[in-house]
Amino acid sequence: MEYVHVPVLYEDVISGLDVKPDGVYLDGTLGGGGHSRGILERLTTGRLIAFDKDADAIENAQQKLSEYGDKITFVHDDYKNALERLDEMGVGELDGALLDLGVSSYQIDTAERGFSYVKDALLDMRMDEEQSLSALTVVNEYSEKELLRVLYEYGEEPNARAVVRKILAAREKKPIETTLELAELVASAYPPKERYKHGNPAKRTFQAIRIEVNDELRGLEEFVTELALRLKKGGRMCVITFHSLEDRLIKRAFVELEKDCVCDKRLPVCVCNKRQEVKILTKKPILGEKEADKNKRSESAKLRIIERV
Ligand SMILES: C[S@@+](CC[C@H](N)C(=O)[O-])C[C@H]1O[C@@H](n2cnc3c(N)ncnc32)[C@H](O)[C@@H]1O
């Protein structure tokens, strides 16, 4: 299957990064390499280090971006390990960093990766196919309490109790093995009249299980904070999120980084030593909905940009 992914908010990301021809850049979520290409096109003596934990993404981009030679270094790893990996490579401060979070269109559209609730395949949803935890384990082995936590926390699924009840009853009889089996179970947890009121009823459950399988939110806020501190003065960071859970974490990290001294105003001198580390360049996020007619995936995208001070 061809690797197809149209980069979201491409122009805003590339201008937001304000790429310097001799700069050092990090793309934590290489995917189809669209944003990476935009960065590479603007580099002369600079360098890009690109991470993805999906081996398919790395392999595809190695071919597609081969013309850029050693301007780009590919790393098959979780971006949360990026700072250690940069240390190992002897890369110090960065001129810019990009995180375009979540899944790629390729991952969703490739049925056998088991992410899609409309294409039948074995339940999987692993971005990194070398890891052992998959959607099959979550759906068939998690306790009732764990499933409720996942659906409430990561799916904000209002009908979580009924969905979990359906899953537990079905797996008593036989393991739930496929994406469509799961999607039908979720649909059956809704009264027929309510079922398709807000699009496909399986959407939230699939999002929740995907986030759990790929451990998408744990440590994200801390990582983004550390990554921002790795930027040079004037260096930029762009983060694109696709749902409110992610966006809240990014927004909070940026707001904290921007805060200066937080001491009680009545104190004569500062004792907290908190200093402003970044300037937020997007007081309101840039919304992907403006390009949703051309790229369906952009619909829920929000881009936030900071500059190191
Ligand atoms: C939305 S796509 C990125 C698309 C890319 N910007 C482009 O222009 O094609 C997200 C990619 O990030 C990868 N990814 C998600 N979480 C990751 C993580 N924690 N570490 C490394 N890669 C991750 C996914 O495998 C996927 O390929």
The ligand as a Gaussian input file, in Angstrom:
#p B3LYP/6-31G(d) Opt

LIG

0 1
 C        0.075000      12.853000      11.957000
 S        1.382000      11.803000      11.473000
 C        2.658000      12.921000      10.984000
 C        2.574000      13.377000       9.567000
 C        3.738000      14.190000       9.067000
 N        3.865000      15.446000       9.748000
 C        3.664000      14.405000       7.569000
 O        3.839000      15.536000       7.099000
 O        3.460000      13.426000       6.838000
 C        1.975000      11.240000      13.006000
 C        3.136000      10.276000      12.929000
 O        3.768000      10.303000      14.199000
 C        4.094000       9.015000      14.591000
 N        4.085000       9.012000      16.056000
 C        3.036000       9.195000      16.876000
 N        3.433000       9.154000      18.152000
 C        4.766000       8.950000      18.139000
 C        5.759000       8.832000      19.149000
 N        5.449000       8.897000      20.443000
 N        7.035000       8.679000      18.767000
 C        7.379000       8.608000      17.446000
 N        6.475000       8.689000      16.457000
 C        5.196000       8.871000      16.797000
 C        3.044000       8.120000      13.977000
 O        3.556000       6.822000      13.792000
 C        2.759000       8.834000      12.651000
 O        3.562000       8.330000      11.625000

